[in-house]
Amino acid sequence: MEEQATVSAADIARVAGVGRAAVSNWRRRYGDFPPPVGGTASSPLFALSDVENWLRERGKPFEVPLGERVWQRLRNLGDDLSLSLRVGRMGSFLSRRGSEEWELSPRYDDPELFELLDRFAEEQGAREAFEFLCARYVEAHSRQLSVTAEPVVALMSRLIGPRPGVVLDPACGLGTLLLASGGARLLGQVDDPSISCIAAHRLLLAGADMEMYGAHALTMDSYEGLLADAVVCDPPFNEREWGYDELVGDPRWEYGQPPRGEPELAWVQHCLAHVKPGGLVAIRMPLAAAGRRTGRRIRGNLLRAGALRAVVTVAGADLWLLRRPEPGERPPSRLLLLAEPDPSTVDGLWREHLRGAEVPGAVRIIDLLDEEIDLSPARHQARDEHAGEAFLEVRRHFEAIRPEPPSLAVSDEKPAFTTIGELMKAGVLSVPDSVEAGDVIASPAVPAYVHSGPSVGVDPSVSRYRTDPERLDAAFLAGCLRAAGQIAPTSSTRIDLKRTRVPRLPIETQRAHGEAFTRLAAFEDALREAAESGLELVRLGLAGLTEGQLIPEN
């Protein structure tokens, strides 16, 4: 039996041409409004045919556009976990459309979907049809996907120069920065193979000469040895699992070994290692990366070598603009620091700064090489004419973080306990030679976590465990290790580690606990991000109040 198409409240509002509040009002006011047929209490799903009939009975226009019909049918073919795979398949068909390959390609399990897609592409164009589906995909996964804002994309593409040759983005997501770069050849990599498929077909349908890989660029560099003309990148912030243990002494770390808690500095050096001498890098960085004490050595080395040329604060983050030094080149004497500038002025200031001209916002590098090496633009601009706007922008970012702890209830039941040592004797737990997805890792500087990347080797000092998933949940074990504060940096702690207590719980209860532990870890990440943005708020608030750019609202 064919599964019925479902729509969310946002879908109903969009197609009916009303706001979401109107849909909520219909549900409250009318007792015969179609009940949800799926989803959750906070995000219900409704049968499309039921909603369509209900609206037509009340004389409300409800004509489902062809693109929406394609999207709803595509989304209802499976769960959201596999949605990226299905979107990628749509791109594959659209890329082949009109060729013999298209005619011979299998239509999977829904021929009508591809007939609708073909009509939609005929009506709008293949590229436009796929961009529509990608936009809907981003909207459906807005909480999971990190998408670079369009004004930032446009600015980054301008700052690397007009019509660069080969452009690389080693953390390209859906390929937006590559598309905007205007490069003659586009090279991308992203750690999720299904996302890389979507990005590849976006580039193909745009007519680009391109290459794409689905692997994490830091741990599996698909472009080893390649030097691009320019690099753009908006890497994941606060990444827990970026390959610190297996990348100690990596030749890319020319400016210093990135600290475990500074993955963004690993991305900076990866980008520099992949650009030609004299080539430009534009990379988006968290505000805190400009001033964290743990990263000051690398920041200092970047300044001394003349690699870091500018830091520009825009939209709640910093753009680091770098240029790979040419052999024998004399390092510049100034760093350009701009805090929330007018975007229309940045291009000119940047070009003049690269030519060695004196421009507003340029700070002497020797004045920056103190004990902190804090490169935060707001700190070094004596009079920040835009402190007020910057404060409001960072406050919006801060308010959007909204750390939410998991819902936990009080329990009077006291579980029995076992230990890691006993679990190992029972064969529930083993210590693998290399780490695979699903294994638990505990190390001196990072709380225990479940590895989700490719198989890697790790340092012998790092504790790692592989569970029998039918008897012991990995996330549950990681949470227990984290709660105990256990790590295994030396042999002297191994006995204590084996004695770590683990509650004896049914596997389903373990999985529920594991999900709660995972949500607590995400909560901690959000708190850390909120703290970093909060410190920037304080700094901007002080500057704005002092310089007359801000006043108390009351």
Buried (B, 14 or more C-beta within 10 A) or exposed (E): EEEEBBBBBEBBBBBBEBEEEBBEEBBEEEEEBBEBEEEEEEEBBBBBEBBBEBBEEEEEEBEBEBBBBBBBBBBBBEEEEEBBBBBBBBBBBBBBBEEEEBEEBEEEEBEEBBEBBBBBBEEBEBBBBBBBBBEBBBBBEEEEBEBBBEEBBEBBBBBBBEEBEBBBBBBBBBBBBBBBBBBEBBBBBBBBBBBBBBBBBBBBBBEBEBBBBBBBBBBBBBBEEBBBBBBBBBBBBBBBBBBBBBBEEBEBBBBBBBBBBBBBBBBBBBBBBBBBEEBBBBBBBBBBBBBBEEBBBBBBBBBEBBBBBBBBBBBBBBBBBBBBBEEEEEEBEBBBBBBBBEBEEBEEBBBBBBEEEEBEBBBEBEEBBEEBBBBBBBBBBEEBBBBBBBBBBBBEBBEEBEBEEEEEEEEEEEEEEBBBBBBBEEEBBEEEEEBBEEBBBBBEEBBBBBBEBBEBEBEEEBBBBBBBEEEBBBBBBBBBBBBBEBBBBEEEBEEEBBEBBBBEBEBEBBBBBBBBBBBBBBBBBBBBBBBBBBBBBEBBBBBBBEBEBBEEEE
